[in-house]
Amino acid sequence: MTSTDPARSARALLRRKSVVIPALVAAALLAVPASSQAAPNPAAGTAAARKAAKPTIVLVHGAFADSSSWDGVVDRLQRGGYPVIGLANPLRDLAGDAAYLSSVLDTIPGPVVLVGHSYGGAVITDAAAGHANVKALVYIAAFAPDQGESSLGITGEFPGSLLPSSLVVRPFPGGGQDASIDQAAFRKVFAADVPAGEARLMAAEQRPVAVAALAAPSSAPAWRTIPSWYLVAGADQAIPPAAERAMAQRAHAHTVTIPGASHAVSVSHPGAVADLVRAAARATG
């Protein structure tokens, strides 16, 4: 008969328990839902709700620029918790550009604040129609045309623009014409208060616009039914400040003026632009 050592049996039992118990604990932890591992934080939920309530800011650049012209504005808005989209405006034709923006608006849940610079103002004016989620229009030294008006037509009604005499026009396939600003005149016309080195880069990298887009008549303006804000660039050499003030007044827009600001005011005064966008967002939230 084999003898049994009580001490050896006890040690074996302890070894089995040391393996089984941790395994049971691990299995129990895996079975606990993740949401029950930490108590809910009401303050965090409230903060998330506040952030979710902020409207999406859609920034639409104009002719002779691209979305990078909004960099300083985007940075300030994002730091304030706003979701931001810098739309790549095609600059091909007004109806097509507005349709493209409209298709983007269709994909955005929740409220939207639409911001347009220069020709981008004409695009947001046409695109916002029929979009109940667009709560505000913000014009930054921008065209805010009435039905039947064009960007070129508005510029011609007010003296002082240096733009028409500074354009370089080139044909493109299909019979159209592209316009850009002569690089030698770019800073004076477009970006007089932007540092010379930065303005030189902007001139070299400018996006041309189809002449047909600037000449196209606008459709029914969204500013008749949507609250509007307007920033007048006080020293604009592309769109005369008098034209900007007239369009702002006609749209009953909440208006601010930046004395001495060039047409590239989103580059030279991004803080003032972001402040106006935030004011529009708060007023319509």
TIVOMAR-898189 format. One line per 5 residues: number of its first residue (from 0); their letters; for each residue z, x, y of C-alpha. Coordinates in pm, 1 decimal, decimal comma, m for minus. Each point is the difference from the previous one (the first is absolute). Layout:
NUM> A> Z X Y  ...
REM end
This chain:
0> MTSTD> 0,0 0,0 0,0  m94,8 133,5 347,5  290,9 32,2 242,3  m27,1 m121,8 363,4  132,9 199,3 299,9
5> PARSA> 147,2 m254,2 251,5  m51,2 239,7 293,7  m365,2 61,4 m91,7  m65,2 m377,7 m28,6  151,9 m61,6 343,8
10> RALLR> m217,4 269,8 158,2  m314,4 m149,5 m155,7  91,4 m345,3 132,6  51,1 137,6 347,9  m341,1 172,4 m11,7
15> RKSVV> m169,7 m326,1 m97,7  176,7 m183,9 283,1  m102,1 266,9 252,6  m365,1 m69,1 m86,7  16,9 m377,9 m31,2
20> IPALV> 202,8 m79,3 313,8  m228,2 179,2 252,7  m301,6 m160,2 m166,5  154,5 m344,1 39,2  82,3 68,1 364,8
25> AAALL> m357,3 115,6 69,8  m141,2 m309,7 m166,5  227,9 m222,2 205,1  m108,1 166,5 325,0  m366,0 m44,2 m87,1
30> AVPAS> 61,3 m369,0 m63,2  150,7 m56,2 347,0  m262,3 m124,3 252,2  m71,7 251,9 277,1  94,7 m252,7 266,6
35> SQAAP> 356,4 m24,1 m137,1  67,4 372,4 10,8  68,9 m5,8 374,3  148,8 m270,9 214,7  m251,2 m153,9 244,1
40> NPAAG> 11,5 132,6 355,2  m29,9 m293,4 243,3  m60,6 235,0 293,0  m292,9 166,3 m177,9  m151,0 m340,2 m77,0
45> TAAAR> 28,7 m103,5 362,2  m166,2 321,5 117,0  m282,7 m48,9 m248,4  m48,7 m356,4 121,8  m14,7 117,2 361,0
50> KAAKP> m257,8 263,9 m88,8  m208,3 m249,6 m197,0  2,6 m234,7 298,5  m175,8 251,7 225,8  m366,3 m83,3 56,6
55> TIVLV> m276,6 228,2 m115,5  m156,4 183,0 293,4  m378,3 35,4 m32,1  m145,9 256,3 241,8  m373,5 m18,4 74,5
60> HGAFA> m156,1 298,0 177,9  m299,1 m30,7 226,4  m321,4 190,8 62,2  m4,5 380,1 22,3  329,7 22,2 m192,2
65> DSSSW> 145,7 m42,3 m347,5  333,6 m103,0 m150,3  156,1 337,4 80,4  6,2 m108,5 364,6  298,1 m216,6 m99,0
70> DGVVD> 200,6 284,9 m158,5  279,9 6,6 257,2  22,4 m380,0 m0,5  4,5 m23,7 m380,2  279,6 257,0 m22,3
75> RLQRG> 221,0 m194,4 241,1  m65,8 m337,0 m163,3  62,1 130,7 m351,4  327,6 157,4 108,8  96,3 m346,4 123,8
80> GYPVI> m62,4 m147,9 m343,7  m333,5 m167,9 69,9  m273,3 1,2 m264,7  m316,1 133,2 166,8  m370,6 m1,2 m85,3
85> GLANP> m237,5 215,0 205,8  m327,9 m179,3 m63,0  m318,3 206,2 m29,9  m215,8 m202,0 238,3  m364,4 25,1 m118,8
90> LRDLA> m142,2 m5,0 358,3  m329,6 m142,9 m128,1  m26,3 m353,4 142,5  254,3 m236,4 149,2  m40,6 m282,8 m250,1
95> GDAAY> 6,4 237,7 m297,0  292,8 201,6 133,6  197,7 m319,8 62,4  m85,4 m127,3 m348,8  125,2 326,1 m150,3
100> LSSVL> 329,3 m27,2 188,7  26,3 m366,4 m101,1  m34,8 97,3 m367,0  288,8 245,4 40,0  214,3 m266,8 167,1
105> DTIPG> m61,9 m223,8 m303,1  186,0 252,6 m216,1  313,6 35,0 214,1  293,9 m225,9 m89,8  228,6 m101,3 283,2
110> PVVLV> m38,3 25,7 377,2  m237,2 242,3 170,8  m17,9 150,8 347,7  m359,1 101,7 78,5  m49,0 290,2 239,9
115> GHSYG> m336,8 103,8 139,7  m108,0 289,9 220,3  m322,5 m6,1 205,1  m278,7 m161,1 m207,4  267,2 m69,0 m263,9
120> GAVIT> 125,8 m270,5 235,3  m326,7 m189,7 m39,7  32,4 34,3 m377,9  353,3 m143,4 m16,4  m100,9 m278,8 241,3
125> DAAAG> m264,1 m121,1 m245,5  175,2 84,0 m328,0  333,3 m174,8 59,1  m148,6 m349,8 3,9  107,1 m202,7 m301,1
130> HANVK> 282,4 234,4 m98,0  328,3 m185,1 43,9  195,7 313,7 m87,3  m122,3 181,7 313,9  289,4 m56,3 238,5
135> ALVYI> m96,2 223,8 292,3  m294,9 185,2 148,6  64,7 326,4 183,4  m275,6 147,7 215,3  25,3 370,1 86,3
140> AAFAP> m248,4 75,6 280,8  m223,8 m231,3 m198,1  m270,8 m259,2 30,1  129,6 m356,3 m27,6  m331,0 m187,1 32,3
145> DQGES> m52,2 m370,1 45,1  m258,0 m182,7 m208,5  m349,2 136,1 66,3  119,2 314,8 178,9  m74,4 352,6 m120,8
150> SLGIT> 177,9 330,8 49,0  m293,9 145,0 194,9  m24,7 m314,1 209,4  365,8 10,6 100,0  m24,2 369,5 89,5
155> GEFPG> m300,6 m71,3 222,6  177,7 m276,8 192,3  256,2 238,5 147,7  m83,5 322,3 185,3  153,8 334,5 m89,0
160> SLLPS> m86,9 68,5 m365,2  m137,8 348,1 m70,2  m90,4 m97,9 m354,0  m361,3 m128,2 36,0  m122,4 320,0 166,5
165> SLVVR> 180,5 223,0 m255,5  m139,0 m142,7 m322,9  m217,9 190,6 m244,1  m211,3 m239,7 m207,1  m150,1 93,5 m336,1
170> PFPGG> m210,1 m213,2 m236,8  115,9 m64,0 m354,5  m191,2 m131,6 m304,8  m82,7 m368,2 18,2  m93,6 m4,6 365,3
175> GQDAS> 346,9 10,1 152,6  145,6 233,4 259,2  334,1 179,0 3,8  180,7 87,8 321,7  251,8 277,1 53,4
180> IDQAA> 142,1 163,2 312,1  m150,2 327,3 117,5  258,5 256,1 m107,9  m14,7 170,3 340,8  106,5 m327,1 166,0
185> FRKVF> 233,2 m127,1 m272,3  332,4 105,9 149,1  m79,6 m134,4 348,1  m128,4 m330,7 m130,2  228,7 m63,4 m294,7
190> AADVP> 305,7 224,9 m8,9  79,2 145,9 343,1  377,3 10,8 m61,5  m27,6 149,0 m349,6  47,4 379,9 m29,0
195> AGEAR> m334,5 179,8 29,1  11,4 149,5 m350,3  75,1 m332,7 m163,4  m265,6 m178,9 206,3  m254,8 261,7 m107,3
200> LMAAE> 74,2 m77,4 m365,1  m21,4 m374,1 64,4  m339,0 49,8 166,4  m137,1 192,8 m297,5  137,6 m245,9 m255,7
205> QRPVA> m75,8 m327,1 179,0  m139,3 m291,8 m199,7  m325,9 m135,2 145,9  m42,1 m374,4 45,5  m316,6 m201,2 m52,0
210> VAALA> m134,7 m108,7 338,1  m59,9 m344,3 m149,3  375,8 m37,8 m62,2  78,6 55,9 368,8  m275,7 m242,1 104,3
215> APSSA> 84,3 m279,9 m245,9  146,7 m324,6 140,0  350,3 m94,2 m105,5  88,4 m321,4 m182,4  281,3 m239,8 90,8
220> PAWRT> 291,6 219,0 116,5  322,3 2,7 m197,3  201,1 74,6 315,2  m37,7 m365,4 99,4  236,8 m102,5 m280,2
225> IPSWY> 193,0 317,7 m93,3  258,9 161,6 233,6  m134,7 319,7 152,8  127,6 326,0 148,5  m204,1 243,6 206,5
230> LVAGA> 43,2 363,0 104,8  m206,8 96,3 304,8  m90,4 369,6 24,3  30,5 58,4 373,0  m251,4 286,8 24,2
235> DQAIP> m246,8 m113,7 m267,2  m350,8 136,2 60,0  m160,8 m182,9 m294,2  113,6 m360,3 53,9  82,1 m50,7 370,2
240> PAAER> 369,3 m88,0 49,5  m111,2 m299,5 206,4  m182,7 m134,1 m305,5  307,0 55,7 m215,8  223,3 m186,1 245,2
245> AMAQR> m247,8 m288,2 23,6  m21,4 m36,9 m377,5  378,7 17,5 m35,2  48,1 m266,2 265,3  m260,8 m227,3 m154,7
250> AHAHT> 170,5 26,2 m340,0  342,1 m67,2 157,7  111,0 322,5 m163,7  336,1 166,4 47,9  m123,9 301,2 193,4
255> VTIPG> 123,4 351,7 68,6  m180,6 270,9 196,0  24,0 374,8 m57,8  m98,5 164,8 331,8  m215,6 307,3 m47,6
260> ASHAV> m75,8 m75,7 m365,3  m346,1 74,5 m132,3  m198,2 m212,8 m243,5  157,0 200,8 m284,8  341,0 m141,2 87,5
265> SVSHP> 105,2 m32,3 m365,0  m28,4 379,5 m22,3  152,2 90,9 335,9  271,6 m270,2 10,7  77,8 m97,1 m361,4
270> GAVAD> 358,0 m96,2 87,1  m107,8 m258,8 257,0  m258,1 m140,6 m240,5  253,7 m24,3 m282,9  249,3 m166,8 235,9
275> LVRAA> m251,0 m272,5 87,5  m86,2 m57,4 m367,0  369,6 m29,0 m88,0  51,4 m245,2 288,2  m279,4 m218,2 m136,8
280> ARATG> 142,8 20,2 m352,0  349,4 m97,0 114,9  m122,5 m287,1 217,0  m198,0 m160,1 m280,5  234,7 75,4 m290,2
REM end
